[in-house]
Amino acid sequence: MRILLSLLLMVITSSAHADMVTAREFMMKKDYEAAFKEYKTEAQRGNIFAQYIVAQMYARGEGVKRDMREAVNYYSLAANTGHMKSQNNLANIYMTGHGIVQNFSEAAYWFKKSAEQGNMLSLASLGELYHRGYGVDQDYKLAREYYERAAEAGIKKPYINLGTMYFNGEGVPKDYIMAYMWFDVADRRGSLEGNVNKFDMRTIISEDDVAKAEALAEAWVTKFPEPPKDDEENKAK
C-alpha cells in the first residue's frame, strides 16, 4: 500500500513539474495566454510559486484581463504560506490602493512579514510608513533605522527620505551636511531628485560644508557598494 501511495505521489509531482516547465516555455515564447492557463492550473493545486506568477499576471494584465482583486487573492494565497515576494507585492497594493481599497494597516502588516524574512525593499517601505505615520504610530527613530539598514543593503529608495529627515530635522537634529550627503549619495546612484536637491541646497550651504558632505558621501558609497542585480525569478522563489 505504501509503495502504491509513493508511486502515485511521484506521478503527481512529476506531472506538476512538467506543467510548470510548460508554463515557463510559453512565457519565454511570450504566449502569455497559454502560460497563464498552465500557471493557474498549478496555482489552484497549491503551487506557491505559480500563485505568485498568476497574481503578477493578473496585476499586469498579461494573458488575462487586468484584475487587481484577483491579483490580491492569489498574492494572499502565497503570502499566507510565507512567500516573501508575494507579501511585499501584496503590501504595495494595499499601500497604493491600486484597484482595491487603500489600507495602510494591511500594508504595514505584510511589509513587516516580508521584512522579517530579509526583504530590504519591504523594510524600506515599512520605514516610510513609520516616517509618515500611515497605518502605524509615527516613529522617526524606527523609520531612520529601517531606512539606513535598507540603504546599506543596496536599496536606493531610502536615500532621499534620509536626506529629507536631516533637512527637516525629523527625529534628528537638523543637519544640512548630512542632508546634502544623502542627496549626494542618491545622485551618485542615479537619482535625478538627489541631483536637484543638491543644487537647491547650494543656496543655503557653504562650499566648505558641501566638501564635507561630498567626502561623507564618497566614504559611504565606497563602504556600501551597489549589490549585483539577481535574476528576478530566482529572487522570487
N, C-alpha and C positions, 0 to 999 in steps of 0.2 A: 504493500500500500504506500509506504514511504517513498519507494522508488518511483511509483507512478506519479505521485504528487511532485516529486523533484523534477521528473521529466516534463510534466505539464508546466511547471514554473519556468523551466528553461525555454520551452516553446514560446510562452507568453513574453518572456524577457527578450528573446531573440526577435520576435515579431515587433515589439515596441521599438527596439533599437533600429530595426530596418525601416520602420515608419519615420523615425527621426532623421535617419540618413537620407531618405527620400525627400523629406521636407526641406532639408538643407540643400539638396541638389536643386530643387525647384527655386529656392531663394537665390542661389548662385546664378540660375538662368533668368532671374527676375520674373519668374512666373509666380507672382505673389498670390493669386487666387488659389492655385493648386497647393502652394506652400501653406497657405492659411488653413485649408481643409485638413491637411496632414497634421499640422501642429495642433489644431483644435481637437482633433480626434484624440491625440496623445494627452492634451491638456485635460480633457474630460475623463481620461483614465487615471488622472492624478499625477502626471509627469510635471514636476515643478518648473523645470526649465521651459517646457512647452507652454505652461501657463504664463510665464513671463513674456515669451515671444508673442503669444496671442494677444496679451494685453498691449504690448508695443504696437502690434499691427492694427488693433482697434484704435489706439491713440493717434496713430499716423495716417490711418485710412489706407493701409497697404493690403490689397487683396480683399478688402471688405470695406463697407461704408464706415466712415469715422463715427465712433460711438464711445464717448468718454465714460458713460455709465458702465458699459461692458468692459472697458479698459480697467476701471476701478474694480469691478467684480473679479477679473482674472488676476490683477495685481494683488488683490486681497487674499485670494486663494494661496498664491505663492508666498506672500508676506507673512501670513499666519503660520506657515510652516518654516519660517526663518530665512527666506530668500532675501539677501541683503539689498540687491539692486531693486527688487520689487518694492521693498519697504521704502527705499529712497524715492522711487518714482511715484509711489502712492502718496507719500508726504508732499511731493512737489505739486501734485494735482490738487490736494486739499489746500495747499498754501496759495496757489494761484486762482483756484476756483474755476478752472477751465472746464466747462461742460457740466459742472456739478456745483452744489452749494459750497462756498468757501468755508473752511473750518480750520482755524489756526490750532485749536487744541488737538485735533486729529493729526495735523501736520507735525506738531511738536512730538506727539507720541511716536509716530513712525520714524521721524528723523532720529529720535533717541534710540529706537530699536536698531536702526541701521548703523548708527554711530557706535553703538556698543559692540558691533561686530567688526569695527575698524574702518568704516566708510567715512573718509575725511570730507567728502562732499557734503554728506549728511551733517557732519559735525559743524562745518562752516554755516550751513543753513540753520541749524539749531542755534548757533551763535547769533545769527541775525534775528531770530525770533526773540531771544533774550535781550538783545540790543534794543529792539523796538517795543518789547513787551506785548507781543502778539501771541495769544494762546498760552502764555506763561507769565509769571510775575517778572517785571523788568529787572534785570540783573546785569549791570555793566561789567562787573568783575568776571562773572561767568562767561559773558559774551566775549570779552577780550581774551580770556583763557582759551576758549574754543577757537576763536579766530587765529590766535598765534599757533596753536597746535596744528590746525589745518594748513596754515601758511607754510609752516616748517615741513609739512608733508608734501608740499608742491601744489596746493590748491591756490589758485590766483584770486578767487572771489574775495577773500578777506583783506587784501592789501588796501583797497580804497576805504573799506569800513574801518580798519585800524587807523588809517590816516585821518579819517573824519573824527574818530573818537578823540585823538590827540588834538586835533584842530579846535574842536568844540569843548574840550575838557569834560568828556563824558566818562565818568568813573575813574579818570586820571587827571592830574594837574594839566592845564592847558600847556602844550609844548609844541611850538611851531617847528622846531628842529626835527622832532620825532614825526610830526605830521608830514613834513616835507620828505623825510626819509622814506616813509611808507608809500607816498605818492611816487617817489623816485623808483622804488622797488617795482611798483606797478608799471611804471613807464618802461623800465628795463625789460619787463616781461611782456611787453606789447600792448599795454593799456593806453588807449587814447585819452581816457578820463584822467589817468595818472599824469600824463603829459600836460593836459590843460590845467589841472590843479596846481602843478608845479609852476607853470607860467603865471597863474593868478597870484600865487603866494610870493612871487618875487617883488611884488609891490609892498609887502609888509615884513619881509625878512631880509636881513643884511647878507652881503656876499660872503662874509666870514661864516655866518650860520648856514648858508647854502653849502659851503665847502664841507662843514662838519657833517651836515645831513647826508651829503653825497658820499662821504667817506664811510658813514654808518651803513648806507645802502649797499655800497660796494662790498663791505665786510659781510653783510647779511647774505647777499646773493652768492658769495663765494662759499660761505659756510653751508648754505642750503640750496644746492644746485637743483635745477628742474629735473624731475624724475623722467625716465623714458616712458613713452606712451605705450600702454599694453593693448593687445588685441581686445576689442570691445566684448566679443563673445566670451573670451576667457575670463575677463573681469566679471562678467555677469553670472558665471556659473557658481 
